Amino acid sequence: MLAIALTLIAAPRFGIAEDGGDTRVLVQFRQEIETLKGSEAAERRRVAQDEKHIQELENQLKLLETQNQKFGKTASTLEINETKLSSDTEQRFQDLQNQVAAKNSQPDFQSEMNRYLGTHQLTIAGAAAGAFIYDKQTAQNTFSLEFEPLFLYRLNDWILFEGTIQASLPPGSGASFALPVGTAQIFLNDYLEVNAGIFDEPFGDWYEDQSPLWVNRFITAPLLYGAEPLVPPTDIGVQLRGSVQWGALGQDVDYTTWIANGPSYDPAVPQPVVGQTLNPENNIAVNTNGRAFGGRFRFYPFPLDSGLGRLEVGASTYDGKWLDSNWLYSWGLSAAYLYKDLQARAEYVESYRQMPNGSAPDNRQGWYVQAGYFLQHLPSTHISDELDDTLRRLELLIRYSGVNQRAIVADEITTTPAIGFSGSPSIFSPHAREVALGIDYWIEPSIVWQTEFDLELPRRGGSLVTFNGAGTPKSNPINATANDKALLTQLSIGF
Amino acid sequence: MRMRWGFTIVFVMVMAAIRPVSAIASEEQGKEQRELFVTGAKLWPVYCAQCHNARPGSQFSPAQWDAITMHMRTQSNMPAKDMRAIKEFLKQAR
């Protein structure tokens, strides 16, 4: 552009020199040149402005890029923080959840409670009963009371100590106390337990399972386990016991074997005689006695889901030297059946006691059969709800029991009523028989008001052995003791 | 705003993830107890009632049931596993 301008400037000078009439043209050229110069300057200014604007834009762009980089870094940082935060939150939630599950679950709550209560736990259960007893033959009627707390001291999952104190009120004195049970129960595994101490004789079902006050459907015991028992009620020794399921659920077998101090007889009788009563326990076995050995085996044939009910059949044996080389042999069979509202049980026991000096053996037999029917599913009478409720708490009962023994010792006959005993002298008959009718009103599953009517119907007589303060017994034949009736009512509480 | 949404999403995801995990763990822990409970519920009215009325679990505390069921295992001579089931039932059905 500059070259063109110089050319244009130079060209008119040569023209003027050559032709003075073209002055206007030169002026016009000069004006055009000036115009061009002005345009060039304007153009330069615009370019400069454009360059400046471009520079500004570049600066802004750089600034934006810088800011963008900053934002990018910030976003990345935030993303990292967010990831970390979510991870931390998840971990915290997990920890909290674990803590909640650990702290608030019921087993752990129970564990906390157990820790609070301590690992050694003393539990008191047991039973109490108050009774009114009337016997026609003796014309006696009296209230009677018995209290049997059961102390359970649980050391851990496999050791339990048990003690039962029996407090009663005999006539004419303060309370009397006994310790019928005091054992250490050691559970070695699921199939073997050691039970050592003074225990209910695990013979048949009565002593162990049916004798507690509120468990016995009747007030009295069946004759063979009552005033003239055929095997001792308790013994001191060691048991091994256990059970196993042999088939489906409900099909079990259980076993109990034991060695104990063995049988002994009423020491108040000057010399051994037939019909002598067994001691309730043999606290100290003297040299003249040998240990007793016992075994019981029970079998449960029906599966729980069979709908056939629960049947138990069992066999027991108890043998021991009671004096020198003289043994008491005994064996028994037992059965129990539960089907819906019906419960029934039966036992038969025989004992054979060798007598010294060539005397005839002291043989005895005893049995009982009982049944009960709970009216809890009785249809409505449509009279009143109260009546329906009352009737449905009732259980109707009947029991027949008997004992055969050749003789009765006159000095051992007692007619003093007590809990579980009507005081009827007819029970001390050589061939005693008893029909017991009962109605139980269940206030709670372990609280029952029981009423029992006993018919004592001795079958025939035998011998009556008397000492009358002498050392030598006299034996006289006697007829059957007279029939008798007794009425008992009792409130039993299992706690 | 973005942070708030992020927290919300994370919270929902965490809760959704934690709940099934804890439920599964709880189920595994409680499976044996539930089986024992069901078995105990079947055994309780039969085994106990064979000798006496079956007493409800509410009558004693869990600690007391620990001792009483040991005592009853001896008295009844029932299999240990059955007594464990009855004990679980009595403790839970309170």
Interface residues (C-beta under 8 A of the other chain):
Chain A: L78 E82 L85 S86 T89 E90 F93 Q94 Q97 A101 S105 P107 Q110 M113 N114 L117 Q121 T123 A125 L150 L152 Y153 R154 L160 E162 Q185 F187 N189 D190 Y191 E193 N195 D205 E208 D209 Q210 P212 W214 V215 R241 G242 S243 V244 Q245 L249 G250 D252 D254 Y255 T256 R298 L304 R310 E312 A336 L338 Q343 W442 P445 S446 G494
Chain B: R2 M3 G6 F7 V10 F11 M13 V14 M15 A17 I18 V21 S22 A25 S26 Q29 Q33 T39 K42 L43 V46 Y47 A49 Q50 C51 H52 N53 A54 R55 P56 Q59 F60 P62 A63 Q64 D66 A67 I68 M70 H71 R73 T74 Q75 S76 N77 M78 P79 A80 K81 D82 K91
